[in-house]
Amino acid sequence: MAGRGGTATSEMPQQEGPLRFPPTSLEVEGHNLKRSNWGILCTGIVGGALVAVYAIATPFITPALRKVCLPFVPATSKQIENVVRMLGHRRGSLVDIGSGDGRIVIAAAKQGFTAVGYELNPWLVWYSRYRAWQEGVHGAAKFYISDLWKVTFSQYSNVVIFGVPQMMLQLEKKLELELEDDARVIACRFPFPHWTPDHITGEGTDTVWAYDVSTFRGRGKSPEN
């Protein structure tokens, strides 16, 4: 209504702060797209991490699922020292069956052997090659990804094995068929079941047994400790 001497007025509610309008369809679509992209990114990161873990862990876990397996247990410095002692005054080629991280092969290469390692785990083979390069013996130390049961060892004069009891009998038969009379087999941690060692050194888990092929074939000298 009109007031005396005044003008017509109407009371309007006062709004504090900026005006807010409902989001447009484009804004909603953009927000949803952003959330979708983040979800895809997170899923990709988690999936990639799982694939990486699987790729790294599988070569270490798979041997445990095999009927006769050779698990990776790094050689101690004392075991390496004992192996080198059993190789004293010997020459020719050397093979480490199940070479793991390459410690034995690298140590043998430093002693002047042409040394080869066979290992089923590709990560360990690549690491061994890097270590051989780092130690300056990559020309004399070679590593191959291979199943030991699919390799013929007839060309090697010295054989080193860090075995497990379940495989020693089968490996004993394989080596007896393949090796030449002048070859030597060096077993670490566990001896062969039927062969009599020519030399023994070390104690406990560091014990090393050396077998001359001519001896267990009955064509060599009698065994000694």
N, C-alpha and C positions, 0 to 999 in steps of 0.2 A: 504494500500500500504506500501511498505517498505521504511523506511527513510534511509538517508545516515548514514552509520555507526551504524544503529540501527536494531531493530527487528520488525517483523510485529505485529501490535496492532489493536484491535477493541474496540471501545467505547461501554460500557455496562451501561445501566441506573442503578444508585445507589438506593437501597431500604432502607429506614429507618425503624428501629424497627424489631421485629420478623416476620417471614413469617406467613401468615394467610392462612389456608386452609378451604374450605367449610366443615360444620359439616357432620359427617358421619350419616348414617341412624340409627345406634345404639344410637348416641348422641341425635338425634332428638327424637327418641322413648323414651329415658330416660327423656328428658325434658318434653315431653307431659305427661308421666306417673306421673311425679312429680306434674305438674299442675293439673292433674286429681285427685290425692290423696288429694291435698289441697282443691280442690272443694268439694270432698266428705266429708272431715273433717269439712269444714265450714258449709255445708248443715246439717251434723249431729248435730253440735253444736246448730245451729239455730232451727232445728227441735226439739231437746231435750229440749231447753229452752221453746219453745211454748207448748210442752206437759206438762212440769212442771208447767207453768203458768196456763194452762187449768185445770190440776189436782187440783191445790190449789184453783183457783177461782171458779170452778164449784160448790162446796158445799155451797159457800156463795151466788152465783147468783141464783141457782136453786130455793130456797124458794120464791124468788120474782116472779117466773113464776107460782107458785101454786095458785089455786083459793083462798084458805085460808092459809095464810102463817104466820110464826112467825119469823120475821127477828131478827138477832143478834144485840142487843144493850146492851153493858155492864152495869150492875147495878152500881149505884153510891154508895159511902160509906154510904150516908144518907139513901138510899133505903134499904140497907142491915141492917142498924141499926134499921129501922122501922119494917122490917120483923122479926128480932130477938125479938123486943119488943112485937109483936103480937103473938109470940110463947112462951111468958113468962108463966111459971107454967104448960106448956104442956109437954107431953112425947109421946113416941111411935115412929112410923116410919114417915118419911117425904119424899115427892117427889117434885122435882122441874121440872115442865113441860116446856121443852125447856130450858135446863140448861145452854146453852151458854158456857162461859169459867169456869163454876163451882163455882162461888163466893158464891152463896146462899147455895149450898150443903156443901161446905167446912165450911162456917160460922155456919151452923146448926150442922154439925158434931162436931165442937168445943164446942157447947152447950150441947153435950151429945146425940144428935139424931142419929139414924141409918138413914142416908140420901142417897137418890138415885136421880140421874139426868138422864133424857131422852133427847137426843139431836140428830137431824138428821145429823148434820155436823160432819163427822168423825174427822176432824182436831181439832175441839173444844173439842170433847170427849177425844182424846189422850192428848191434852194440859191440860184438867181438871184432868185427871188421874195423870199426872206429877205434877200438882200443889198440889193435895191431898197428894201425896207422899212427896213432898217438905215440906208441912205444917205438916206432921206427922199424918194425919188423914185418910190415905188410907184404913185402916181397917174398918172405919165407913162411908166412903164416896165412893159410887160406881157410875159409869157412864156407860150408855149403848147407843149404836147407834140405834135409833128407832123413828118411826113416832108416835107422841102422839095419833093419832086417832086409832092406832092399839094396844094400851096398855090399860089394864084394871087397874083402880086405886082403886079397892075395898079394897085392903090390906093396904092402907095407912091411917094414922090418921090425917096427916097434908099435905096439898097440897098448893104449891106456884106456881103462874103463873104470868109471865110478858107478858101480852097478847096484842092484837090489837083489835080495835072495831069490825072488820069483823068476828072474831072468837068467841067472848065472848058468844053470844047466843047459838051457837052450843055446845060449851064447857060446858055451864051452864046445858044444857039438859043431856049431857053425865055424868057429875059429879053427878047430882041429882039422876040419875038412879043407879050409881055404889057405891057411898060412904055410909058408915055406919053413924048412927045418931050422934055418938060422934066425928065425923071428923070435922076439921076446914079447910076452904079454904081461902087463903090469896092472894088477887089480887093486883098487882102493876101496876101503870101508868093508867090503865083503870078499872072501876068497871064492875060488871056483870049487865046486863040490867034490870032484874026482881027481883033479890034478894035484900033484905034490909040488909045492913051490921050491925053486932053487935058492931063492933068497927072500928073507923077511926083514923089514925094518919098521920102526915106529911102534907105538902102543895105542890101544883103544881104537877110537875112530880114525886115528891118524896112521894106523897100520897099513903097510903096503906090501903086497905079495908079488914077486917076480917069477914068471914061469918061462923057461926056455922050451920052445916047441920040440927040439930034438930030445929033450929029457922025457917029456910025457909021451912021446912016441917010442921011447925005449931005445933011442939012438945016441944018447948023450951021457954025460957024467951023472953020478948019483947026487941027490939033492943035498944042500947044506943051508944053514941059517946064517 
